[in-house]
Amino acid sequence: MPVGIKIIDDKGNTTHTARTDLKTNYISLESKWFGSSSNNTGGNTDPDNPIDNGVNYVPGLLSDGTLTGRKLEWTGTTDSTKVNTLSFKDDLGTNLNQVGDGLQFVPYLKKILVTRGVAGEETDIPLAFDKDNKAKDGSYVVTQYLPISISRENLIAGNELVVTFNGIGENDKSATELKSPELHIKYNSGNNSIDVSQVSGYAYDNLTDTKTGERYDLGISMINTFYVQGPIAQLPPSVVLFSGNANGTITLSGTDNYYSNTMNGLEITMNTETTGGNVKYTAIGLPSVFKVPKEELVIGNKFYIPTTGMMEVADKLYDPTAMSQHYTPIAEDVGSHHYQRYFRGIKNGYFEIGTNSITFNMTIILGSNVLNAWSDEEFKVEISRVTPY
């Protein structure tokens, strides 16, 4: 008797495995693996018009500008344990007639280590699309287009769509029980919202109470509208979209209205000295160059600057119980003053995406300590250059 089976694609890659139930001698196969379940309309082998579980996924790409017209309608995080009702930012009209060609969903994935049935450490793991389903170190590989772009015609009020994240995942060769995570989406016409929930995936050594391996929980971080167009020429990195020193709303020259022609995104170079004084900018753990990926270039979206490095340095620099001489200064002779300044934090640490513009109002907060009394001041950070990358 076989101990189990594996299902492979036309390239010989394993897409699913199932073990024999020793109590019944049966091997259970999920119908959705074959594109025929009660929730779908059948499988489809046409790569130009992929259909799965009744959903027509638009295979347009951000890299060639095929997907455009992207405007933010919701942003945040979702709870993997319940149905999340997400309200749209704008009135999208009856039957979503104001969304263009459809809605795009940006997913994220949480990996939870499970030992003998007990959930442990939780970490973020990047999702990666690969049509050939090849494993990638440090990522969970899926054959589902990312972000998920669903045609408006499939977003019917009250109809639940199931998006299955099939693929090789992390290619855990020790796992004997595998399941792909699922995202469930249902449009609510009456209150201009959408319901989102998930069904966890897993890669376990078995399905008993002592199962050990990984569980995968899906979430949504952004929903935006989109249009489909033909591929367009992409600007090379040599094109300078902005040059100078500025803080506030910065106009970009050369991008189209929805950043469809910006290759992989925007590379933003910062001025390493703030206005108002000689601040040792890089000493607080903040890079001088940031890359905003194209998927984040959605009108109305805020791309937050990673602050892990800054906060680690802040912990070392700032201790309200310590004397000032115990600090490491990051600025000296600021303005007309002649005493040392210390990093105390930041404000507005994000780039806000506008039409042909980005808004950047970040300030660094510096403090001086005189006789153990703190006095804080804010110093603007400026952008000096923006290009595609």
Residue pairs with C-beta under 8 A, 6 or more apart in sequence:
1 20
1 25
2 20
2 27
3 19
3 20
4 17
4 18
4 19
4 20
4 27
4 176
5 17
5 18
5 27
5 29
6 14
6 16
6 17
6 18
7 14
7 15
7 16
7 17
7 29
7 33
8 14
8 15
9 15
9 133
11 132
11 133
13 132
13 133
13 134
13 168
14 168
15 33
15 133
15 166
15 167
15 168
16 29
16 30
16 33
16 178
17 175
17 176
17 177
17 178
18 27
18 28
18 29
18 177
19 27
19 176
19 177
19 206
20 26
20 27
21 27
21 28
30 37
30 179
31 37
31 38
32 39
32 40
32 53
32 162
32 164
33 166
34 43
35 42
35 43
35 44
35 52
36 42
36 43
37 53
39 53
39 54
39 160
39 162
40 52
40 53
40 54
40 162
41 51
41 54
42 51
43 51
43 52
44 50
44 51
44 52
47 59
47 131
48 59
49 56
49 59
50 56
50 57
50 59
50 145
51 57
52 144
52 163
52 164
53 161
53 162
53 163
53 164
54 154
54 161
54 162
55 150
55 154
55 161
55 162
55 163
56 150
56 151
56 153
56 154
57 144
57 145
57 148
57 149
57 150
57 151
58 67
58 101
58 102
58 145
58 149
58 150
58 151
58 226
58 228
59 145
59 149
60 66
60 67
60 149
60 226
60 228
61 67
62 260
62 294
62 295
63 234
63 263
63 264
63 294
64 231
64 232
64 234
65 229
65 231
65 232
65 234
65 260
65 261
66 228
66 229
66 230
66 231
67 104
67 149
67 226
67 227
67 228
67 260
68 226
68 227
68 228
68 229
68 256
68 258
68 260
69 100
69 101
69 225
69 226
69 227
69 258
70 104
70 224
70 225
70 226
70 258
70 297
70 298
70 299
71 90
71 224
71 225
71 298
71 299
71 300
72 89
72 222
72 223
72 224
72 298
72 299
72 300
72 301
73 88
73 89
73 90
73 92
73 103
73 223
73 224
73 225
74 86
74 87
74 88
74 89
74 222
74 223
75 221
75 222
75 223
75 301
75 302
76 86
76 221
77 108
77 219
77 220
77 221
78 84
78 86
78 196
78 198
78 219
78 220
80 110
80 198
80 200
80 217
80 218
80 219
82 197
83 195
83 196
83 197
84 195
84 196
84 197
84 220
85 188
85 193
85 194
85 195
86 193
86 194
86 195
86 196
86 220
86 223
87 191
87 192
87 193
88 192
88 193
88 194
88 223
89 300
90 98
91 98
91 192
92 98
92 99
92 192
92 225
93 99
94 189
95 152
95 157
95 189
96 103
96 152
96 155
96 187
97 152
98 225
99 152
99 225
99 226
100 152
100 225
100 226
100 227
101 151
101 152
101 226
101 227
101 228
102 149
102 150
102 151
102 152
102 154
102 155
102 225
102 226
103 149
103 150
103 152
103 155
103 194
103 223
103 224
103 225
103 226
104 147
104 148
104 149
104 150
104 223
104 224
104 225
104 226
105 147
105 148
105 150
105 163
105 183
105 185
105 196
105 220
105 222
105 223
106 147
106 148
106 220
106 221
106 222
106 223
106 224
106 295
107 127
107 146
107 147
107 148
107 165
107 183
107 218
107 219
107 220
107 221
108 124
108 127
108 218
108 219
108 220
108 221
109 124
109 125
109 126
109 127
109 140
109 181
109 216
109 217
109 218
109 219
110 122
110 123
110 124
110 125
110 216
110 217
110 218
110 219
111 122
111 123
111 124
111 125
111 140
111 214
111 215
111 216
112 119
112 120
112 121
112 122
112 214
112 215
112 216
112 217
113 119
113 120
113 121
113 122
113 214
114 120
114 202
114 204
114 211
114 212
114 213
114 214
114 215
115 212
116 209
116 210
116 211
116 212
117 208
117 209
117 210
117 211
117 212
119 215
125 138
125 139
125 140
125 170
125 216
126 138
126 139
126 140
127 139
127 140
127 142
127 146
127 165
128 136
128 139
128 140
128 141
128 142
128 146
129 141
129 142
129 143
129 144
129 145
129 146
130 136
130 141
130 142
130 143
130 167
131 143
133 141
133 143
133 167
133 168
134 141
134 168
135 141
135 168
135 170
135 171
139 170
140 165
140 167
140 169
140 170
140 216
141 167
141 168
141 169
141 170
141 171
142 165
142 166
142 167
142 169
142 180
143 166
143 167
144 163
144 164
144 165
144 166
144 167
147 222
147 295
148 163
148 183
149 226
150 161
150 185
154 161
155 161
155 185
155 187
155 194
156 187
157 187
157 188
157 189
157 190
158 186
158 187
158 188
158 189
159 186
159 187
160 184
160 185
160 186
160 195
161 184
161 185
161 186
162 182
162 183
162 184
163 182
163 183
163 184
163 185
164 180
164 181
164 182
165 180
165 181
165 182
165 183
165 201
165 218
166 180
167 180
169 178
169 180
169 201
169 203
169 216
170 203
170 214
172 178
172 203
172 213
172 214
174 205
174 213
175 203
175 204
175 205
175 213
175 214
176 204
176 205
176 206
177 202
177 203
177 204
177 205
177 206
177 207
177 211
177 213
178 201
178 202
178 203
178 204
179 200
179 201
179 202
180 201
181 198
181 199
181 200
181 201
181 216
181 217
181 218
182 198
182 199
182 201
182 218
183 196
183 197
183 198
183 218
183 220
184 195
184 196
184 197
184 198
184 199
185 194
185 195
185 196
186 194
186 195
187 194
187 195
188 194
188 195
194 223
196 220
198 217
198 218
198 219
200 215
200 216
200 217
200 218
201 215
201 216
201 218
202 211
202 213
202 214
202 215
202 216
203 213
203 214
203 216
204 211
204 212
204 213
204 214
205 211
205 212
205 213
222 298
222 301
224 298
224 301
229 260
232 256
232 260
232 261
233 261
234 261
234 262
234 263
234 388
235 241
235 254
235 255
235 261
235 262
235 263
235 388
236 263
236 388
237 263
237 267
237 387
237 388
237 389
238 387
239 254
239 387
239 388
240 385
240 386
240 387
241 252
241 253
241 254
241 255
241 266
241 386
241 387
241 388
242 250
242 251
242 252
242 253
242 383
242 385
242 386
243 384
243 385
243 386
244 384
245 271
245 382
245 383
245 384
246 382
246 383
247 275
247 360
247 361
247 362
247 380
247 381
247 382
247 383
248 359
248 360
248 361
249 354
249 357
249 358
249 359
250 357
250 358
250 359
250 360
250 383
250 386
251 356
251 357
252 356
252 357
252 358
252 386
254 261
255 261
255 262
255 356
256 356
257 355
257 356
258 297
258 299
258 355
259 265
259 266
259 294
259 297
259 353
261 388
262 294
262 297
262 388
263 294
263 388
263 389
264 291
264 293
264 294
264 388
264 389
265 291
265 292
265 293
265 294
265 295
265 296
265 297
265 388
265 389
266 291
266 292
266 297
266 358
266 386
266 387
266 388
266 389
267 289
267 290
267 291
267 292
267 386
267 387
267 388
267 389
268 289
268 290
268 291
268 292
268 351
268 358
268 383
268 385
268 386
269 288
269 289
269 383
269 384
269 385
269 386
270 281
270 286
270 287
270 288
270 289
270 290
270 381
270 382
270 383
270 384
271 281
271 381
271 382
271 383
271 384
272 281
272 282
272 288
273 279
273 281
274 281
274 363
274 364
274 379
274 380
274 381
274 382
275 379
275 380
275 382
276 334
276 335
276 377
276 379
276 380
277 331
277 333
277 334
277 335
277 341
277 379
278 331
278 332
278 333
278 334
279 330
279 331
279 334
279 341
279 364
279 366
279 379
280 330
280 331
281 288
281 364
281 381
282 288
283 313
283 328
283 330
283 343
284 309
284 310
284 313
284 314
284 317
284 330
284 343
284 364
285 308
285 309
285 310
285 311
285 312
285 313
286 305
286 307
286 309
286 310
287 309
290 305
290 351
291 389
292 303
292 351
292 353
296 303
296 353
297 353
298 353
299 353
299 354
299 355
300 352
300 353
300 354
301 352
301 353
302 350
302 351
302 352
302 353
303 350
303 351
303 352
303 353
304 349
304 350
305 349
305 350
305 351
305 362
307 346
307 349
310 343
310 346
313 343
314 343
314 344
314 345
316 328
317 327
317 328
317 330
317 342
317 343
318 327
318 342
318 343
318 344
318 367
319 326
319 327
320 374
323 369
323 372
324 340
324 342
324 368
324 369
324 370
324 372
327 340
327 342
327 369
328 342
329 340
329 341
329 342
330 341
330 342
330 343
330 366
331 340
331 341
331 366
332 340
332 341
334 341
334 366
334 377
334 379
337 368
339 368
339 370
340 368
341 366
341 367
341 368
341 377
342 366
342 367
342 368
342 369
343 364
343 365
343 366
344 365
344 366
344 367
344 374
344 376
345 364
345 365
346 362
346 363
346 364
346 365
347 361
347 362
347 363
347 365
347 378
348 360
348 361
348 362
348 363
349 362
350 360
350 362
351 358
351 359
351 360
352 358
352 359
352 360
358 383
358 386
360 381
360 383
361 380
362 380
362 381
363 378
363 379
363 380
363 381
364 378
364 379
364 381
365 376
365 377
365 378
365 379
366 376
366 377
366 378
366 379
367 374
367 375
367 376
367 377
368 374
368 375
368 377
369 375
